[in-house]
Amino acid sequence: MGTPHDIAGAMRRAVAVFTRRPDMGLHDDVSARARWRDGMHVVATHASGIQIETDMPAELGGSGELPSPGWYFRAGIAACATTAIAMVAAAEGVALDHLEVDVGSRSDTRGLLGMRTADGVDIEAGPATMRVAVNLAAADVEAARLAAIVETALRRSPMQGALTAQPAMTVTVNVDSALGS
């Protein structure tokens, strides 16, 4: 487990490398591959072989026994924010005693079902609103400084950035007719 000192040192080394070689900062992230198993059961696999499984609630055709993809989306945002906050705190020499991030959202399931409003407007499938609640503590550190650390960290969080910047998405569809027979 990395101490704040270890984390800050690793970050300083990374900054030194990327200062000398900015081209090394841009890279392809490890992709996630999801495979439909049956019903609403999906298995996503990391290049390391680690897998997560998703399902949907019974009301939407699933078993309701596993987290939904939307929950993993929120969990990813929460984990990324938590990581970014820990990194910024370590870089600033702040030893956190407690850090917890809760991410929630409000969604209209009708969008997922392809429904429209009464006046024919498509209902957005994504969350209508999201909230991030951060609970943290550090001995002898003022609340204003901790709030500033959170603000800085959330600006640096890649998941937060993906939500606010909405990066371009390229979609490729390959149809394997041999599998459909």
TIRO-2110 file (N, C-alpha, C; in Angstrom, 1 decimal):
// TIRO-2110
0.8, -1.2, 0.0, N, 1, A
0.0, 0.0, 0.0, CA, 1, A
0.9, 1.2, 0.0, C, 1, A
0.6, 2.2, -0.9, N, 2, A
1.4, 3.4, -1.0, CA, 2, A
1.1, 4.4, 0.1, C, 2, A
2.1, 4.9, 0.7, N, 3, A
1.9, 6.0, 1.7, CA, 3, A
1.7, 7.3, 0.9, C, 3, A
1.2, 8.4, 1.5, N, 4, A
1.2, 9.7, 0.8, CA, 4, A
2.5, 10.1, 0.3, C, 4, A
3.6, 9.8, 1.0, N, 5, A
4.9, 10.1, 0.5, CA, 5, A
5.3, 9.3, -0.7, C, 5, A
4.9, 8.0, -0.7, N, 6, A
5.2, 7.2, -1.9, CA, 6, A
4.4, 7.7, -3.1, C, 6, A
3.1, 8.0, -2.9, N, 7, A
2.3, 8.5, -4.0, CA, 7, A
2.8, 9.8, -4.5, C, 7, A
3.2, 10.7, -3.7, N, 8, A
3.7, 12.0, -4.1, CA, 8, A
5.0, 11.8, -4.9, C, 8, A
5.9, 10.9, -4.4, N, 9, A
7.1, 10.6, -5.1, CA, 9, A
6.9, 10.1, -6.5, C, 9, A
5.9, 9.1, -6.6, N, 10, A
5.6, 8.6, -7.9, CA, 10, A
5.0, 9.6, -8.9, C, 10, A
4.2, 10.5, -8.3, N, 11, A
3.7, 11.6, -9.2, CA, 11, A
4.8, 12.5, -9.6, C, 11, A
5.7, 12.9, -8.8, N, 12, A
6.8, 13.8, -9.2, CA, 12, A
7.7, 13.1, -10.3, C, 12, A
7.9, 11.8, -10.1, N, 13, A
8.7, 11.1, -11.2, CA, 13, A
7.9, 11.1, -12.5, C, 13, A
6.6, 10.9, -12.5, N, 14, A
5.8, 10.9, -13.7, CA, 14, A
5.8, 12.3, -14.3, C, 14, A
5.7, 13.3, -13.5, N, 15, A
5.7, 14.7, -14.0, CA, 15, A
7.1, 15.0, -14.7, C, 15, A
8.1, 14.5, -14.1, N, 16, A
9.5, 14.7, -14.7, CA, 16, A
9.6, 14.0, -16.0, C, 16, A
9.1, 12.8, -16.1, N, 17, A
9.2, 12.1, -17.4, CA, 17, A
8.3, 12.8, -18.4, C, 17, A
7.1, 13.2, -18.1, N, 18, A
6.2, 13.8, -19.1, CA, 18, A
6.6, 15.2, -19.4, C, 18, A
7.4, 15.9, -18.6, N, 19, A
8.0, 17.2, -18.9, CA, 19, A
9.0, 17.0, -20.0, C, 19, A
9.9, 16.0, -19.8, N, 20, A
10.9, 15.7, -20.8, CA, 20, A
10.3, 15.1, -22.1, C, 20, A
9.3, 14.3, -22.0, N, 21, A
8.7, 13.6, -23.1, CA, 21, A
7.2, 13.7, -23.1, C, 21, A
6.7, 14.9, -23.4, N, 22, A
5.2, 15.1, -23.4, CA, 22, A
4.4, 14.1, -24.2, C, 22, A
5.1, 13.6, -25.3, N, 23, A
4.4, 12.6, -26.2, CA, 23, A
4.1, 11.3, -25.5, C, 23, A
4.8, 11.0, -24.4, N, 24, A
4.5, 9.8, -23.7, CA, 24, A
3.3, 9.8, -22.8, C, 24, A
2.7, 11.0, -22.6, N, 25, A
1.5, 11.2, -21.8, CA, 25, A
0.3, 10.7, -22.5, C, 25, A
0.2, 10.8, -23.8, N, 26, A
-1.0, 10.4, -24.6, CA, 26, A
-0.8, 8.9, -24.9, C, 26, A
-1.8, 8.1, -24.6, N, 27, A
-1.7, 6.7, -24.8, CA, 27, A
-3.1, 6.1, -24.9, C, 27, A
-3.2, 4.9, -25.5, N, 28, A
-4.5, 4.2, -25.6, CA, 28, A
-4.7, 3.5, -24.3, C, 28, A
-5.9, 3.8, -23.7, N, 29, A
-6.2, 3.1, -22.4, CA, 29, A
-6.6, 1.6, -22.7, C, 29, A
-6.4, 0.8, -21.7, N, 30, A
-6.8, -0.6, -21.8, CA, 30, A
-8.3, -0.7, -22.1, C, 30, A
-8.7, -1.4, -23.2, N, 31, A
-10.1, -1.4, -23.5, CA, 31, A
-10.8, -2.4, -22.6, C, 31, A
-12.1, -2.3, -22.5, N, 32, A
-13.0, -3.2, -21.8, CA, 32, A
-13.8, -3.9, -22.9, C, 32, A
-13.8, -5.3, -22.8, N, 33, A
-14.5, -6.1, -23.7, CA, 33, A
-15.7, -6.7, -23.0, C, 33, A
-16.9, -6.5, -23.5, N, 34, A
-18.1, -7.0, -22.9, CA, 34, A
-18.7, -8.1, -23.8, C, 34, A
-19.1, -9.2, -23.2, N, 35, A
-19.7, -10.2, -24.0, CA, 35, A
-21.1, -10.6, -23.4, C, 35, A
-22.1, -10.6, -24.2, N, 36, A
-23.4, -11.0, -23.8, CA, 36, A
-23.4, -12.5, -23.5, C, 36, A
-23.9, -12.9, -22.3, N, 37, A
-24.0, -14.3, -22.0, CA, 37, A
-25.3, -14.9, -22.3, C, 37, A
-26.4, -14.3, -21.7, N, 38, A
-27.7, -14.6, -22.0, CA, 38, A
-28.7, -13.7, -21.3, C, 38, A
-29.9, -13.6, -21.7, N, 39, A
-30.8, -12.7, -21.0, CA, 39, A
-30.3, -11.3, -21.0, C, 39, A
-30.1, -10.7, -19.8, N, 40, A
-29.5, -9.4, -19.7, CA, 40, A
-28.2, -9.5, -19.0, C, 40, A
-27.6, -10.7, -18.9, N, 41, A
-26.4, -11.0, -18.2, CA, 41, A
-25.2, -10.8, -19.2, C, 41, A
-24.3, -9.9, -18.8, N, 42, A
-23.2, -9.5, -19.6, CA, 42, A
-21.9, -9.6, -18.7, C, 42, A
-20.8, -10.1, -19.3, N, 43, A
-19.5, -10.2, -18.6, CA, 43, A
-18.5, -9.3, -19.3, C, 43, A
-17.9, -8.4, -18.6, N, 44, A
-16.9, -7.5, -19.1, CA, 44, A
-15.5, -8.0, -18.6, C, 44, A
-14.6, -8.0, -19.5, N, 45, A
-13.2, -8.5, -19.2, CA, 45, A
-12.2, -7.5, -19.4, C, 45, A
-11.3, -7.4, -18.5, N, 46, A
-10.1, -6.5, -18.5, CA, 46, A
-9.0, -7.4, -19.2, C, 46, A
-8.0, -6.7, -19.8, N, 47, A
-6.9, -7.4, -20.4, CA, 47, A
-6.2, -8.3, -19.5, C, 47, A
-6.2, -8.1, -18.2, N, 48, A
-5.6, -8.9, -17.2, CA, 48, A
-6.3, -10.2, -16.9, C, 48, A
-7.6, -10.3, -17.4, N, 49, A
-8.4, -11.4, -17.2, CA, 49, A
-9.5, -11.2, -16.1, C, 49, A
-9.3, -10.1, -15.4, N, 50, A
-10.3, -9.8, -14.3, CA, 50, A
-11.7, -9.5, -15.0, C, 50, A
-12.7, -10.1, -14.4, N, 51, A
-14.1, -9.9, -15.0, CA, 51, A
-15.0, -9.3, -14.0, C, 51, A
-16.0, -8.6, -14.6, N, 52, A
-17.1, -8.1, -13.8, CA, 52, A
-18.4, -8.5, -14.6, C, 52, A
-19.4, -8.8, -13.9, N, 53, A
-20.7, -9.2, -14.5, CA, 53, A
-21.8, -8.2, -14.2, C, 53, A
-22.6, -8.0, -15.2, N, 54, A
-23.8, -7.1, -15.0, CA, 54, A
-25.1, -7.8, -15.3, C, 54, A
-26.1, -7.2, -14.9, N, 55, A
-27.5, -7.7, -15.2, CA, 55, A
-28.4, -6.5, -15.0, C, 55, A
-29.6, -6.7, -15.4, N, 56, A
-30.6, -5.6, -15.2, CA, 56, A
-31.7, -6.1, -14.2, C, 56, A
-32.5, -5.1, -13.7, N, 57, A
-33.6, -5.5, -12.8, CA, 57, A
-34.6, -6.4, -13.5, C, 57, A
-35.3, -7.2, -12.8, N, 58, A
-36.3, -8.1, -13.3, CA, 58, A
-37.3, -7.3, -14.2, C, 58, A
-37.6, -6.1, -13.8, N, 59, A
-38.6, -5.2, -14.5, CA, 59, A
-38.2, -4.9, -15.9, C, 59, A
-36.9, -5.1, -16.2, N, 60, A
-36.3, -4.8, -17.5, CA, 60, A
-35.8, -6.1, -18.2, C, 60, A
-36.2, -7.3, -17.7, N, 61, A
-35.9, -8.5, -18.3, CA, 61, A
-34.7, -9.3, -17.7, C, 61, A
-34.0, -8.7, -16.7, N, 62, A
-32.9, -9.3, -16.1, CA, 62, A
-33.3, -10.1, -14.9, C, 62, A
-32.3, -10.6, -14.2, N, 63, A
-32.6, -11.4, -12.9, CA, 63, A
-32.6, -10.5, -11.7, C, 63, A
-31.9, -9.3, -11.9, N, 64, A
-31.8, -8.4, -10.7, CA, 64, A
-30.7, -8.9, -9.7, C, 64, A
-30.0, -9.9, -10.0, N, 65, A
-29.0, -10.5, -9.1, CA, 65, A
-27.7, -9.8, -9.1, C, 65, A
-27.4, -9.1, -10.1, N, 66, A
-26.0, -8.4, -10.3, CA, 66, A
-26.2, -6.9, -10.4, C, 66, A
-25.2, -6.2, -10.2, N, 67, A
-25.2, -4.7, -10.4, CA, 67, A
-25.5, -4.5, -11.9, C, 67, A
-26.2, -3.3, -12.2, N, 68, A
-26.4, -2.9, -13.6, CA, 68, A
-25.2, -2.2, -14.1, C, 68, A
-25.1, -2.1, -15.4, N, 69, A
-24.0, -1.3, -16.0, CA, 69, A
-23.9, 0.1, -15.5, C, 69, A
-25.1, 0.7, -15.3, N, 70, A
-25.2, 2.0, -14.7, CA, 70, A
-24.5, 2.2, -13.4, C, 70, A
-24.7, 1.1, -12.5, N, 71, A
-24.1, 1.1, -11.2, CA, 71, A
-22.6, 1.1, -11.4, C, 71, A
-22.0, 0.3, -12.3, N, 72, A
-20.6, 0.3, -12.5, CA, 72, A
-20.1, 1.6, -13.0, C, 72, A
-20.9, 2.3, -13.8, N, 73, A
-20.6, 3.6, -14.3, CA, 73, A
-20.4, 4.6, -13.1, C, 73, A
-21.4, 4.6, -12.2, N, 74, A
-21.3, 5.4, -11.0, CA, 74, A
-20.1, 5.0, -10.1, C, 74, A
-19.9, 3.7, -10.0, N, 75, A
-18.8, 3.2, -9.2, CA, 75, A
-17.5, 3.6, -9.8, C, 75, A
-17.4, 3.6, -11.1, N, 76, A
-16.1, 4.1, -11.7, CA, 76, A
-15.9, 5.5, -11.5, C, 76, A
-16.9, 6.4, -11.6, N, 77, A
-16.8, 7.8, -11.3, CA, 77, A
-16.3, 8.0, -9.8, C, 77, A
-17.0, 7.3, -8.9, N, 78, A
-16.6, 7.4, -7.5, CA, 78, A
-15.2, 7.0, -7.2, C, 78, A
-14.8, 5.8, -7.8, N, 79, A
-13.4, 5.3, -7.6, CA, 79, A
-12.4, 6.3, -8.2, C, 79, A
-12.7, 6.8, -9.4, N, 80, A
-11.8, 7.7, -10.0, CA, 80, A
-11.6, 9.0, -9.2, C, 80, A
-12.8, 9.5, -8.8, N, 81, A
-12.7, 10.8, -7.9, CA, 81, A
-11.9, 10.5, -6.6, C, 81, A
-12.2, 9.4, -6.0, N, 82, A
-11.5, 9.0, -4.8, CA, 82, A
-10.0, 9.0, -5.0, C, 82, A
-9.6, 8.3, -6.1, N, 83, A
-8.2, 8.2, -6.5, CA, 83, A
-7.6, 9.6, -6.7, C, 83, A
-8.3, 10.4, -7.5, N, 84, A
-7.7, 11.7, -7.8, CA, 84, A
-7.6, 12.6, -6.5, C, 84, A
-8.5, 12.5, -5.6, N, 85, A
-8.5, 13.2, -4.3, CA, 85, A
-7.3, 12.8, -3.5, C, 85, A
-7.1, 11.4, -3.4, N, 86, A
-5.9, 10.9, -2.7, CA, 86, A
-4.6, 11.3, -3.3, C, 86, A
-4.6, 11.4, -4.7, N, 87, A
-3.3, 11.8, -5.3, CA, 87, A
-3.0, 13.3, -5.1, C, 87, A
-4.0, 14.2, -5.2, N, 88, A
-3.8, 15.6, -4.9, CA, 88, A
-3.4, 15.8, -3.5, C, 88, A
-4.1, 15.2, -2.5, N, 89, A
-3.8, 15.3, -1.1, CA, 89, A
-2.3, 14.9, -0.9, C, 89, A
-1.9, 13.8, -1.4, N, 90, A
-0.6, 13.3, -1.3, CA, 90, A
0.4, 14.3, -1.8, C, 90, A
0.1, 14.8, -3.0, N, 91, A
1.1, 15.8, -3.7, CA, 91, A
1.2, 17.1, -2.8, C, 91, A
0.1, 17.4, -2.1, N, 92, A
0.2, 18.6, -1.2, CA, 92, A
0.6, 18.3, 0.2, C, 92, A
1.0, 17.1, 0.4, N, 93, A
1.5, 16.7, 1.8, CA, 93, A
0.4, 16.5, 2.8, C, 93, A
-0.8, 16.3, 2.4, N, 94, A
-1.9, 16.2, 3.3, CA, 94, A
-2.2, 14.7, 3.5, C, 94, A
-2.1, 14.2, 4.8, N, 95, A
-2.3, 12.8, 5.1, CA, 95, A
-3.8, 12.7, 5.5, C, 95, A
-4.5, 12.0, 4.6, N, 96, A
-6.0, 11.9, 4.8, CA, 96, A
-6.2, 10.8, 5.9, C, 96, A
-7.2, 11.0, 6.8, N, 97, A
-7.6, 10.0, 7.8, CA, 97, A
-8.8, 9.2, 7.3, C, 97, A
-9.6, 9.9, 6.4, N, 98, A
-10.8, 9.3, 5.9, CA, 98, A
-11.1, 9.9, 4.6, C, 98, A
-11.6, 9.1, 3.6, N, 99, A
-12.0, 9.6, 2.3, CA, 99, A
-13.0, 8.6, 1.8, C, 99, A
-14.2, 9.2, 1.5, N, 100, A
-15.3, 8.4, 0.9, CA, 100, A
-16.0, 9.2, -0.1, C, 100, A
-16.3, 8.7, -1.3, N, 101, A
-17.0, 9.4, -2.3, CA, 101, A
-18.2, 8.6, -2.7, C, 101, A
-19.4, 9.3, -2.7, N, 102, A
-20.6, 8.6, -3.1, CA, 102, A
-21.1, 9.3, -4.4, C, 102, A
-21.4, 8.6, -5.4, N, 103, A
-21.9, 9.1, -6.7, CA, 103, A
-23.3, 8.6, -6.9, C, 103, A
-24.2, 9.5, -7.1, N, 104, A
-25.6, 9.1, -7.4, CA, 104, A
-26.0, 9.8, -8.7, C, 104, A
-27.1, 9.3, -9.2, N, 105, A
-27.7, 9.9, -10.4, CA, 105, A
-29.2, 9.8, -10.4, C, 105, A
-29.8, 10.5, -11.3, N, 106, A
-31.3, 10.5, -11.4, CA, 106, A
-31.5, 10.2, -12.9, C, 106, A
-32.1, 9.1, -13.3, N, 107, A
-32.3, 8.8, -14.7, CA, 107, A
-33.8, 8.5, -15.0, C, 107, A
-34.2, 8.6, -16.2, N, 108, A
-35.5, 8.3, -16.7, CA, 108, A
-35.4, 7.0, -17.5, C, 108, A
-35.9, 5.9, -16.9, N, 109, A
-35.8, 4.6, -17.6, CA, 109, A
-36.5, 4.6, -18.9, C, 109, A
-37.4, 5.5, -19.2, N, 110, A
-38.1, 5.5, -20.4, CA, 110, A
-37.1, 5.7, -21.6, C, 110, A
-36.0, 6.5, -21.4, N, 111, A
-35.0, 6.7, -22.4, CA, 111, A
-34.4, 5.4, -22.9, C, 111, A
-34.0, 4.5, -21.9, N, 112, A
-33.5, 3.2, -22.2, CA, 112, A
-34.4, 2.4, -23.1, C, 112, A
-35.7, 2.6, -22.9, N, 113, A
-36.7, 1.8, -23.6, CA, 113, A
-37.1, 2.5, -24.9, C, 113, A
-36.4, 3.6, -25.3, N, 114, A
-36.7, 4.3, -26.6, CA, 114, A
-38.0, 5.0, -26.6, C, 114, A
-38.5, 5.4, -25.4, N, 115, A
-39.8, 6.1, -25.4, CA, 115, A
-39.6, 7.6, -25.6, C, 115, A
-40.7, 8.3, -25.9, N, 116, A
-40.7, 9.7, -26.2, CA, 116, A
-41.7, 10.4, -25.2, C, 116, A
-41.6, 11.7, -25.1, N, 117, A
-42.5, 12.5, -24.3, CA, 117, A
-43.8, 12.5, -25.1, C, 117, A
-44.8, 13.1, -24.4, N, 118, A
-46.2, 13.2, -25.0, CA, 118, A
-46.1, 14.0, -26.3, C, 118, A
-45.2, 15.0, -26.4, N, 119, A
-45.0, 15.8, -27.6, CA, 119, A
-44.0, 15.2, -28.6, C, 119, A
-43.6, 14.0, -28.4, N, 120, A
-42.8, 13.3, -29.4, CA, 120, A
-41.3, 13.5, -29.3, C, 120, A
-40.8, 14.1, -28.3, N, 121, A
-39.4, 14.3, -28.1, CA, 121, A
-38.7, 13.1, -27.4, C, 121, A
-37.6, 12.6, -28.0, N, 122, A
-36.9, 11.5, -27.4, CA, 122, A
-36.5, 11.8, -26.0, C, 122, A
-36.7, 10.8, -25.1, N, 123, A
-36.2, 10.9, -23.8, CA, 123, A
-34.8, 10.5, -23.7, C, 123, A
-33.9, 11.3, -23.1, N, 124, A
-32.5, 11.0, -23.0, CA, 124, A
-32.3, 9.7, -22.1, C, 124, A
-31.5, 8.8, -22.7, N, 125, A
-31.2, 7.5, -22.0, CA, 125, A
-30.2, 7.7, -20.8, C, 125, A
-29.4, 8.7, -20.9, N, 126, A
-28.4, 8.9, -19.8, CA, 126, A
-28.9, 9.6, -18.6, C, 126, A
-28.2, 9.7, -17.5, N, 127, A
-28.6, 10.4, -16.3, CA, 127, A
-29.0, 11.8, -16.6, C, 127, A
-30.1, 12.2, -16.0, N, 128, A
-30.5, 13.6, -16.1, CA, 128, A
-29.7, 14.5, -15.2, C, 128, A
-29.4, 14.0, -14.1, N, 129, A
-28.5, 14.7, -13.1, CA, 129, A
-27.6, 13.7, -12.4, C, 129, A
-26.5, 14.2, -11.9, N, 130, A
-25.6, 13.4, -11.2, CA, 130, A
-25.1, 14.2, -10.0, C, 130, A
-24.8, 13.5, -8.9, N, 131, A
-24.3, 14.2, -7.7, CA, 131, A
-23.1, 13.4, -7.2, C, 131, A
-22.1, 14.2, -6.7, N, 132, A
-20.9, 13.6, -6.1, CA, 132, A
-20.8, 14.2, -4.7, C, 132, A
-20.8, 13.3, -3.7, N, 133, A
-20.7, 13.7, -2.3, CA, 133, A
-19.4, 13.2, -1.7, C, 133, A
-18.6, 14.1, -1.3, N, 134, A
-17.3, 13.7, -0.7, CA, 134, A
-17.2, 13.9, 0.8, C, 134, A
-16.8, 12.9, 1.5, N, 135, A
-16.7, 12.9, 2.9, CA, 135, A
-15.2, 12.6, 3.2, C, 135, A
-14.5, 13.6, 3.8, N, 136, A
-13.1, 13.4, 4.1, CA, 136, A
-12.7, 14.1, 5.4, C, 136, A
-11.6, 13.6, 5.9, N, 137, A
-11.0, 14.2, 7.1, CA, 137, A
-9.5, 14.0, 7.1, C, 137, A
-8.8, 15.0, 7.7, N, 138, A
-7.4, 15.0, 7.8, CA, 138, A
-7.1, 15.9, 9.1, C, 138, A
-6.3, 15.3, 10.0, N, 139, A
-6.0, 16.0, 11.2, CA, 139, A
-5.3, 17.3, 11.0, C, 139, A
-5.8, 18.3, 11.7, N, 140, A
-5.2, 19.6, 11.6, CA, 140, A
-5.1, 20.3, 10.2, C, 140, A
-6.1, 19.9, 9.4, N, 141, A
-6.2, 20.5, 8.0, CA, 141, A
-7.5, 21.2, 8.0, C, 141, A
-7.5, 22.5, 7.6, N, 142, A
-8.7, 23.3, 7.6, CA, 142, A
-9.7, 22.8, 6.5, C, 142, A
-11.0, 22.9, 6.7, N, 143, A
-12.0, 22.5, 5.8, CA, 143, A
-11.8, 23.2, 4.4, C, 143, A
-11.5, 24.4, 4.4, N, 144, A
-11.3, 25.1, 3.1, CA, 144, A
-10.2, 24.5, 2.3, C, 144, A
-9.1, 24.1, 3.0, N, 145, A
-8.0, 23.4, 2.2, CA, 145, A
-8.5, 22.1, 1.7, C, 145, A
-9.2, 21.3, 2.5, N, 146, A
-9.7, 20.0, 2.0, CA, 146, A
-10.7, 20.2, 0.8, C, 146, A
-11.5, 21.3, 0.9, N, 147, A
-12.4, 21.5, -0.2, CA, 147, A
-11.7, 21.9, -1.5, C, 147, A
-10.6, 22.7, -1.3, N, 148, A
-9.8, 23.0, -2.5, CA, 148, A
-9.1, 21.8, -3.1, C, 148, A
-8.7, 20.9, -2.2, N, 149, A
-8.1, 19.6, -2.7, CA, 149, A
-9.1, 18.9, -3.6, C, 149, A
-10.3, 18.8, -3.1, N, 150, A
-11.4, 18.1, -3.8, CA, 150, A
-11.7, 18.8, -5.1, C, 150, A
-11.8, 20.1, -5.1, N, 151, A
-12.0, 20.8, -6.3, CA, 151, A
-11.0, 20.6, -7.4, C, 151, A
-9.7, 20.7, -7.0, N, 152, A
-8.6, 20.4, -7.9, CA, 152, A
-8.6, 19.0, -8.4, C, 152, A
-8.9, 18.1, -7.5, N, 153, A
-8.9, 16.6, -7.9, CA, 153, A
-10.0, 16.3, -8.9, C, 153, A
-11.2, 16.9, -8.7, N, 154, A
-12.3, 16.6, -9.6, CA, 154, A
-12.0, 17.2, -11.0, C, 154, A
-11.3, 18.3, -11.0, N, 155, A
-10.9, 18.9, -12.4, CA, 155, A
-9.9, 17.9, -13.1, C, 155, A
-9.1, 17.2, -12.3, N, 156, A
-8.1, 16.3, -12.9, CA, 156, A
-8.6, 14.9, -13.1, C, 156, A
-9.7, 14.5, -12.5, N, 157, A
-10.3, 13.2, -12.6, CA, 157, A
-10.7, 12.8, -14.1, C, 157, A
-10.1, 11.8, -14.7, N, 158, A
-10.4, 11.4, -16.0, CA, 158, A
-11.9, 11.1, -16.2, C, 158, A
-12.5, 10.5, -15.3, N, 159, A
-13.9, 10.1, -15.5, CA, 159, A
-14.8, 11.4, -15.4, C, 159, A
-14.5, 12.3, -14.5, N, 160, A
-15.2, 13.6, -14.5, CA, 160, A
-14.9, 14.3, -15.8, C, 160, A
-13.7, 14.3, -16.3, N, 161, A
-13.4, 14.9, -17.6, CA, 161, A
-14.2, 14.3, -18.8, C, 161, A
-14.4, 13.0, -18.8, N, 162, A
-15.1, 12.4, -19.8, CA, 162, A
-16.6, 12.9, -19.8, C, 162, A
-17.1, 13.1, -18.6, N, 163, A
-18.5, 13.5, -18.5, CA, 163, A
-18.6, 15.0, -19.0, C, 163, A
-17.7, 15.8, -18.6, N, 164, A
-17.8, 17.2, -18.9, CA, 164, A
-17.4, 17.6, -20.3, C, 164, A
-16.3, 16.9, -20.8, N, 165, A
-15.8, 17.2, -22.2, CA, 165, A
-16.5, 16.4, -23.3, C, 165, A
-17.2, 15.3, -22.9, N, 166, A
-17.9, 14.5, -23.9, CA, 166, A
-17.0, 14.2, -25.1, C, 166, A
-16.0, 13.4, -24.9, N, 167, A
-15.0, 13.1, -26.0, CA, 167, A
-15.8, 12.4, -27.2, C, 167, A
-15.2, 12.7, -28.4, N, 168, A
-15.8, 12.0, -29.6, CA, 168, A
-15.7, 10.5, -29.4, C, 168, A
-16.8, 9.9, -29.9, N, 169, A
-16.9, 8.4, -29.8, CA, 169, A
-17.0, 7.9, -31.3, C, 169, A
-16.1, 7.0, -31.6, N, 170, A
-16.2, 6.3, -32.9, CA, 170, A
-16.8, 4.9, -32.7, C, 170, A
-17.8, 4.6, -33.5, N, 171, A
-18.4, 3.3, -33.3, CA, 171, A
-18.2, 2.5, -34.6, C, 171, A
-17.7, 1.2, -34.5, N, 172, A
-17.5, 0.3, -35.6, CA, 172, A
-18.4, -0.9, -35.4, C, 172, A
-19.1, -1.3, -36.4, N, 173, A
-20.0, -2.4, -36.3, CA, 173, A
-19.5, -3.5, -37.3, C, 173, A
-19.2, -4.7, -36.7, N, 174, A
-18.8, -5.8, -37.6, CA, 174, A
-19.9, -6.9, -37.4, C, 174, A
-20.4, -7.4, -38.5, N, 175, A
-21.5, -8.4, -38.5, CA, 175, A
-20.8, -9.7, -39.0, C, 175, A
-20.8, -10.7, -38.2, N, 176, A
-20.2, -12.0, -38.5, CA, 176, A
-21.4, -12.9, -38.9, C, 176, A
-21.7, -13.0, -40.2, N, 177, A
-22.8, -13.8, -40.7, CA, 177, A
-22.7, -15.3, -40.4, C, 177, A
-21.4, -15.8, -40.2, N, 178, A
-21.2, -17.2, -39.9, CA, 178, A
-21.7, -17.5, -38.5, C, 178, A
-21.7, -16.6, -37.6, N, 179, A
-22.2, -16.8, -36.2, CA, 179, A
-23.7, -16.7, -36.1, C, 179, A
-24.3, -16.0, -37.0, N, 180, A
-25.8, -15.9, -37.0, CA, 180, A
-26.5, -17.0, -37.6, C, 180, A
-25.8, -18.0, -38.2, N, 181, A
-26.5, -19.1, -38.9, CA, 181, A
-26.9, -20.2, -37.9, C, 181, A
END
